[in-house]
Amino acid sequence: MTYRKKLIEVSLPLEAINKESAREKSIRHGHISTLHLYWARRPLASCRAVLFGMLVDDPGSVPEEFPNEEEQAIERDRLHRLLEKLVIWENSNDDSILHRARWEIARSIGRSKGIEPPAELNPNEHLGVHNNEKNRSDLIDWLHEHAPLIHDPLCGGGAIPLEAQSLGLRTMGTYINPMAVMIRKATAELPTNLG
């Protein structure tokens, strides 16, 4: 396995992440924080950004694909634009944005392990609903097999496990406070188990 410097180690679009993290405090419908005003709630936008940034390779660490600084800057900008869309609350359930983020994560994991992830879904090609769902399902299965397990040992209400799950990653969260465990079960475990 080859280690490559990750996007979070080089740059992230912090202004967009901070703006969306602050805006989450005023969302009153459908947000995890409306279940219970847990004292240590982490913004979902920042959790999603950190997970994406720590799993996706920085283009500067992939000279075989991006040989010069100009190409690296163009690719880094593309990843930043995707991340800026990914952190917006209204895009939390946008499957096309989540799929693109999952594919970028898979591409980086595949690169470091020397294996190929499932083919990227071409948004311009009409594959039909069934094939799109199969492609997305294949990608999540691939991530479950090859991506690292995301473990948050002090998960509180479960923002990090919830966001890892939305990115198609296997996740585990532990905590001692029964209220936090109940919140995590209600947001991450039960919806997944019940489909």
DRENMAR-245242 format. One record per residue (C-alpha): chain; residue in three letters; x, y, z. Coordinates in steps of 0.05 Angstrom, whole numbers, plus 5000, padded with zeros to 4 digits. Each point is the difference from the previous one (the first is absolute). Example, Ala and Ser with C-alpha at 12.3 -4.5 7.8 and 13.67 -1.06 7.14 Angstrom:
<rs>
seke / mido / X / Y / Z
A / Ala / 5246 / 4910 / 5156
A / Ser / 5027 / 5069 / 4987
</rs>
This chain:
<rs>
seke / mido / X / Y / Z
A / Met / 5000 / 5000 / 5000
A / Thr / 5027 / 5069 / 4981
A / Tyr / 4986 / 5059 / 5045
A / Arg / 4982 / 5064 / 4964
A / Lys / 4990 / 5068 / 5031
A / Lys / 4926 / 5013 / 5010
A / Leu / 4960 / 5062 / 4980
A / Ile / 4990 / 5020 / 5072
A / Glu / 5075 / 5004 / 5009
A / Val / 5007 / 5051 / 4943
A / Ser / 4937 / 5041 / 4994
A / Leu / 4925 / 5001 / 5010
A / Pro / 4949 / 5053 / 4981
A / Leu / 4995 / 5024 / 5073
A / Glu / 4957 / 5061 / 4986
A / Ala / 4944 / 4957 / 4970
A / Ile / 5006 / 4947 / 5055
A / Asn / 4998 / 5052 / 5056
A / Lys / 4941 / 5036 / 4968
A / Glu / 4959 / 4936 / 4994
A / Ser / 5021 / 4976 / 5070
A / Ala / 4975 / 5066 / 5030
A / Arg / 4936 / 4999 / 4959
A / Glu / 4982 / 4931 / 5027
A / Lys / 4986 / 5030 / 5068
A / Ser / 4938 / 5035 / 4972
A / Ile / 4971 / 4939 / 4964
A / Arg / 4938 / 4980 / 5038
A / His / 4969 / 4945 / 4957
A / Gly / 5029 / 4932 / 4985
A / His / 5068 / 5013 / 5030
A / Ile / 5031 / 4950 / 5049
A / Ser / 5007 / 5055 / 5052
A / Thr / 4924 / 5008 / 5004
A / Leu / 4994 / 4931 / 5033
A / His / 5033 / 5024 / 5064
A / Leu / 5043 / 5060 / 5016
A / Tyr / 5061 / 4959 / 5015
A / Trp / 5054 / 5043 / 5032
A / Ala / 5058 / 4980 / 4955
A / Arg / 4966 / 4996 / 4932
A / Arg / 5050 / 5004 / 4942
A / Pro / 4978 / 5033 / 4936
A / Leu / 4984 / 4947 / 4948
A / Ala / 5032 / 5044 / 4945
A / Ser / 5067 / 5000 / 5034
A / Cys / 4997 / 4925 / 5015
A / Arg / 4984 / 4985 / 4927
A / Ala / 5056 / 5046 / 4977
A / Val / 5052 / 4969 / 5047
A / Leu / 4982 / 4929 / 4979
A / Phe / 5003 / 5018 / 4926
A / Gly / 5065 / 5039 / 5009
A / Met / 5035 / 4945 / 5040
A / Leu / 4983 / 4945 / 4950
A / Val / 5011 / 5036 / 4933
A / Asp / 5070 / 5007 / 4972
A / Asp / 5028 / 5069 / 4989
A / Pro / 5016 / 5007 / 4925
A / Gly / 5071 / 5020 / 5018
A / Ser / 5012 / 4930 / 5027
A / Val / 4979 / 4968 / 4934
A / Pro / 5053 / 5024 / 4950
A / Glu / 4986 / 4943 / 4952
A / Glu / 4930 / 5029 / 4988
A / Phe / 5014 / 5074 / 5013
A / Pro / 5073 / 5011 / 4979
A / Asn / 5006 / 5076 / 5008
A / Glu / 4976 / 5052 / 5050
A / Glu / 4949 / 5029 / 4951
A / Glu / 4965 / 4934 / 4991
A / Gln / 5003 / 4987 / 5075
A / Ala / 4968 / 5068 / 5014
A / Ile / 4944 / 4986 / 4949
A / Glu / 4985 / 4932 / 5032
A / Arg / 5004 / 5028 / 5071
A / Asp / 4951 / 5055 / 4979
A / Arg / 4953 / 4947 / 4972
A / Leu / 5002 / 4961 / 5066
A / His / 4988 / 5065 / 5038
A / Arg / 4939 / 5015 / 4958
A / Leu / 4972 / 4930 / 5014
A / Leu / 5014 / 5009 / 5074
A / Glu / 4966 / 5068 / 5000
A / Lys / 4937 / 4966 / 4972
A / Leu / 5007 / 4940 / 5047
A / Val / 4998 / 5043 / 5064
A / Ile / 4935 / 5036 / 4983
A / Trp / 4944 / 4974 / 5045
A / Glu / 4949 / 4997 / 4943
A / Asn / 5048 / 4954 / 4962
A / Ser / 5004 / 4950 / 5058
A / Asn / 4954 / 4952 / 4963
A / Asp / 5020 / 5018 / 4929
A / Asp / 5020 / 4932 / 4975
A / Ser / 5037 / 5027 / 4939
A / Ile / 5046 / 5043 / 5044
A / Leu / 5009 / 4944 / 5051
A / His / 5016 / 4951 / 4944
A / Arg / 5053 / 5047 / 4971
A / Ala / 5031 / 5007 / 5070
A / Arg / 4999 / 4925 / 5011
A / Trp / 5033 / 4989 / 4933
A / Glu / 5056 / 5049 / 5017
A / Ile / 5011 / 4964 / 5065
A / Ala / 5001 / 4932 / 4965
A / Arg / 5048 / 5026 / 4947
A / Ser / 5049 / 5022 / 5053
A / Ile / 4994 / 4935 / 5039
A / Gly / 5008 / 4960 / 4936
A / Arg / 5061 / 5040 / 4981
A / Ser / 5035 / 4987 / 5066
A / Lys / 4983 / 4925 / 4999
A / Gly / 5015 / 4991 / 4926
A / Ile / 4929 / 4977 / 4984
A / Glu / 4945 / 5029 / 4957
A / Pro / 4934 / 5024 / 5029
A / Pro / 4936 / 4987 / 4962
A / Ala / 4992 / 5043 / 4937
A / Glu / 4978 / 5071 / 5011
A / Leu / 4929 / 5015 / 4982
A / Asn / 4999 / 5046 / 4939
A / Pro / 4948 / 5054 / 5015
A / Asn / 4991 / 5014 / 4925
A / Glu / 4984 / 4928 / 4983
A / His / 4929 / 4975 / 5009
A / Leu / 5007 / 4932 / 5034
A / Gly / 4930 / 4995 / 5027
A / Val / 4980 / 5002 / 5073
A / His / 5015 / 4927 / 5014
A / Asn / 5072 / 5005 / 4973
A / Asn / 5013 / 5065 / 5038
A / Glu / 4977 / 4968 / 5065
A / Lys / 5042 / 4938 / 4986
A / Asn / 5061 / 5043 / 4986
A / Arg / 4990 / 5038 / 5065
A / Ser / 4988 / 4936 / 5038
A / Asp / 5063 / 4969 / 4970
A / Leu / 5041 / 5060 / 5021
A / Ile / 4974 / 4998 / 5072
A / Asp / 5014 / 4925 / 5003
A / Trp / 5071 / 5014 / 4974
A / Leu / 5010 / 5054 / 5053
A / His / 4976 / 4953 / 5055
A / Glu / 5051 / 4949 / 4978
A / His / 5060 / 5045 / 4987
A / Ala / 4992 / 5065 / 5038
A / Pro / 5024 / 5006 / 5072
A / Leu / 4950 / 4992 / 5056
A / Ile / 4984 / 5068 / 5029
A / His / 5000 / 4994 / 5076
A / Asp / 4981 / 5058 / 5044
A / Pro / 5015 / 4977 / 5071
A / Leu / 4967 / 5062 / 5032
A / Cys / 4944 / 5008 / 4950
A / Gly / 4949 / 5037 / 5044
A / Gly / 4937 / 5008 / 4958
A / Gly / 5034 / 4968 / 4940
A / Ala / 5014 / 5055 / 4950
A / Ile / 5064 / 4967 / 4973
A / Pro / 4970 / 4930 / 4994
A / Leu / 4938 / 5029 / 4967
A / Glu / 5040 / 5038 / 4948
A / Ala / 5047 / 4941 / 4988
A / Gln / 4939 / 4957 / 4987
A / Ser / 4972 / 5050 / 4950
A / Leu / 5067 / 4997 / 4963
A / Gly / 4992 / 4925 / 4994
A / Leu / 5052 / 4982 / 5053
A / Arg / 4996 / 4947 / 5054
A / Thr / 4997 / 5035 / 5067
A / Met / 5000 / 4987 / 5074
A / Gly / 4988 / 5048 / 5057
A / Thr / 5004 / 4989 / 5074
A / Tyr / 4981 / 5042 / 5060
A / Ile / 4981 / 4991 / 5072
A / Asn / 4943 / 5050 / 5007
A / Pro / 4934 / 4964 / 4987
A / Met / 4966 / 5062 / 4971
A / Ala / 5055 / 5007 / 4948
A / Val / 4996 / 4926 / 4984
A / Met / 4925 / 5006 / 4990
A / Ile / 5008 / 5061 / 4953
A / Arg / 5052 / 4962 / 4959
A / Lys / 4956 / 4939 / 4996
A / Ala / 4941 / 5043 / 4977
A / Thr / 5041 / 5036 / 4946
A / Ala / 5049 / 4948 / 4974
A / Glu / 4983 / 4929 / 5020
A / Leu / 4924 / 4995 / 4997
A / Pro / 4990 / 5034 / 4933
A / Thr / 5053 / 4956 / 4969
A / Asn / 4974 / 4936 / 5031
A / Leu / 4928 / 5016 / 4981
A / Gly / 5018 / 5023 / 4929
</rs>
